[in-house]
Amino acid sequence: MIRLLLSEWLKTKRTAIRWITFCMPVIVALCIVAYLSIRSGVTSEFVYEGFFVVWTAMIIPVGAGVLSGFMIQEEELAGSFTGFLNNHISRMKLYIGKFLMLIFCLTCCTFIAILILCLGMKVVISDGGNIFLFISAALLAVVGALPVLSIHLWVSLLWGMGASIGISMGGILMAALIGATGLGGKIWMIIPWSWPVKMAMLPAVCFQTGSSTANISGSGILILELILTAFGLFIFLAGGIIWFNRWEGRELRE
């Protein structure tokens, strides 16, 4: 599996994937820090909520669609999946290798942005913020995004990059309206794009509220969201692997 991951990483050389993974979060974080430096009265709570709403409701849906689309497009252009499918590696390992590479890219992207943001906050904000709070939220956001990554990987293989990006646009709307507002109070549990938003907001409840009742409630919601994430990941990842085992590729014109 390590060799497979290294092989997948080498495939990203001279592609937009590495630029998106390592450069985009730096630009986003520096823009936020620059904005904070010219605005007075900013608190770490304001930065926390603003950053994670934008990151989980916009960056993650678009990033999942674009990264998975680029990753699969490479295989499509390299002989219409011929070299990808016709080798000695099992289909399951091929699929999981792509999925793990998506996780790696999203994790690196998220934590690069968080580290730069936290360092910038130490300079431009008086209270400096709670780094552990931000890192906890970043980790939960990545965990909550796993089902979304599995969906986009499946869609990218099935229909291509255009479909993956198109679905990510709908994902932005669902994450913003259902995950980040009260409109989805009764249906967010069945919308995978809302899970990263909900999970990223939990550390603020668990660590910033002095009430033990709120902490217990936040812990209960966290358990529920982890169960939903695990169930969604199993359904979409297992379904994708089963489908991929029977898949014979598609024509470039599709």
Sequence and secondary structure as in RCSB ss.txt:
>XXXX:A:sequence
MIRLLLSEWLKTKRTAIRWITFCMPVIVALCIVAYLSIRSGVTSEFVYEGFFVVWTAMIIPVGAGVLSGFMIQEE
ELAGSFTGFLNNHISRMKLYIGKFLMLIFCLTCCTFIAILILCLGMKVVISDGGNIFLFISAALLAVVGALPVLS
IHLWVSLLWGMGASIGISMGGILMAALIGATGLGGKIWMIIPWSWPVKMAMLPAVCFQTGSSTANISGSGILILE
LILTAFGLFIFLAGGIIWFNRWEGRELRE
>XXXX:A:secstr
 HHHHHHHHHHTTTSHHHHHHHTHHHHHHHHHHHHHHHSSS  HHHHHHHHHHHIIIIIHHHHHHHHHHHHHHHH
HHTTTTHHHHSSSS HHHHHHHHHHHHHHHHHHHHHHHHHHHHHHHHHH SS   HHHHHHHHHHHHHHHHHHHH
HHHHHHHHH HHHHHHHHHHHHHHIIIIISSGGGTTTGGG GGGHHHHHHHHHHHHHH   HHHHHHHHHHHHHH
HHHHHHHHHHHHHHHHHHHHH     TT 
